[in-house]
Amino acid sequence: MDISSDLTELGKTPVAVICAGVKSILDIPRTLEYLETQGVCVAAYKTNEFPAFFTESSGSKVKTETKKNKEANIKMKLGTGILIAVPIPREHSTSGHAIGSAIQKALKEAR
């Protein structure tokens, strides 16, 4: 299993990271599970579903609201980061199926 060092660092550094979600090519549920095991608070802005970078949703739920996560992290002095995902605006989003198909095609061609 290849784990990016930035995920591990989020478990050790009290920093807020704002992103458009996890890269679609990654295993999103596994990435979110790893962040949870590192103690990283994960939230999504105005939704309870984690976005998938090019799409508004990934099928993976987040457990708490952004505001509650931030306050809990600060009050408990966890020393871990918080990841806040902001979904791509609907007008710029594409379907998860289109992205998934493109990824599978690219992986097949790469092999």
C-alpha positions as CSV (number, residue, x, y, z in Angstrom):
1,M,0.0,0.0,0.0
2,D,1.4,3.3,-1.1
3,I,0.6,6.1,1.4
4,S,1.5,9.7,0.6
5,S,3.5,11.4,3.3
6,D,1.2,14.3,3.5
7,L,-1.6,12.1,4.9
8,T,0.7,11.0,7.7
9,E,1.8,14.5,8.3
10,L,-1.8,15.6,8.7
11,G,-2.0,13.3,11.7
12,K,0.9,15.1,13.4
13,T,0.5,18.7,12.5
14,P,-2.3,21.1,13.6
15,V,-3.1,22.6,10.2
16,A,-6.2,23.1,8.2
17,V,-6.2,21.9,4.6
18,I,-8.9,23.0,2.2
19,C,-9.2,20.8,-0.9
20,A,-11.6,19.8,-3.7
21,G,-11.6,16.2,-2.5
22,V,-9.4,13.2,-3.0
23,K,-8.0,12.6,-6.5
24,S,-10.4,10.4,-8.4
25,I,-7.7,7.8,-9.2
26,L,-7.2,7.0,-5.6
27,D,-9.2,4.6,-3.4
28,I,-11.3,7.2,-1.7
29,P,-12.8,5.1,1.1
30,R,-9.4,3.7,2.0
31,T,-7.8,7.2,2.0
32,L,-10.5,8.5,4.3
33,E,-10.1,5.5,6.6
34,Y,-6.4,6.1,6.8
35,L,-6.9,9.7,7.7
36,E,-9.4,8.6,10.4
37,T,-6.8,6.2,11.9
38,Q,-4.3,9.1,12.0
39,G,-6.8,11.2,14.0
40,V,-7.4,13.7,11.2
41,C,-10.7,15.4,11.4
42,V,-12.3,15.2,7.9
43,A,-15.3,17.4,6.9
44,A,-17.0,18.5,3.8
45,Y,-18.4,22.0,3.2
46,K,-22.2,22.2,3.0
47,T,-22.6,18.5,2.4
48,N,-22.2,15.2,4.3
49,E,-20.6,13.5,1.3
50,F,-16.9,13.7,0.5
51,P,-16.3,15.1,-3.0
52,A,-14.1,13.4,-5.5
53,F,-12.2,16.3,-7.0
54,F,-13.9,16.4,-10.4
55,T,-17.3,15.4,-9.1
56,E,-19.5,16.7,-6.3
57,S,-19.6,13.4,-4.5
58,S,-17.7,10.2,-4.1
59,G,-20.2,8.0,-2.4
60,S,-18.2,8.3,0.8
61,K,-19.9,10.0,3.7
62,V,-18.2,12.3,6.2
63,K,-19.3,11.9,9.8
64,T,-19.5,15.5,11.2
65,E,-20.0,19.1,10.2
66,T,-17.1,21.4,9.4
67,K,-17.7,23.8,12.3
68,K,-18.0,21.0,14.8
69,N,-14.8,19.3,13.7
70,K,-12.8,22.5,13.9
71,E,-14.1,23.4,17.3
72,A,-13.5,19.9,18.7
73,N,-10.0,19.7,17.3
74,I,-9.1,23.1,18.9
75,K,-10.8,22.4,22.3
76,M,-9.3,18.9,22.7
77,K,-5.8,20.1,21.6
78,L,-5.4,17.0,19.4
79,G,-2.4,18.3,17.6
80,T,-3.7,16.8,14.3
81,G,-4.8,18.5,11.2
82,I,-8.2,19.0,9.8
83,L,-9.1,18.3,6.1
84,I,-12.0,20.3,4.8
85,A,-13.3,19.3,1.3
86,V,-15.2,21.9,-0.7
87,P,-17.1,20.2,-3.6
88,I,-16.5,21.5,-7.1
89,P,-19.4,23.8,-8.2
90,R,-22.1,21.8,-10.0
91,E,-21.7,23.7,-13.3
92,H,-18.1,22.5,-13.4
93,S,-18.6,19.0,-12.2
94,T,-18.7,15.9,-14.3
95,S,-20.3,12.5,-13.7
96,G,-18.5,9.9,-11.6
97,H,-19.1,7.4,-14.3
98,A,-17.3,9.5,-16.9
99,I,-14.3,10.0,-14.6
100,G,-14.3,6.3,-13.6
101,S,-14.4,5.2,-17.3
102,A,-11.5,7.6,-18.2
103,I,-9.4,6.3,-15.3
104,Q,-10.0,2.6,-16.2
105,K,-9.1,3.3,-19.8
106,A,-5.9,5.2,-18.8
107,L,-4.9,2.4,-16.5
108,K,-5.5,-0.2,-19.2
109,E,-3.4,1.8,-21.7
110,A,-0.6,2.3,-19.2
111,R,-0.4,-1.5,-18.6
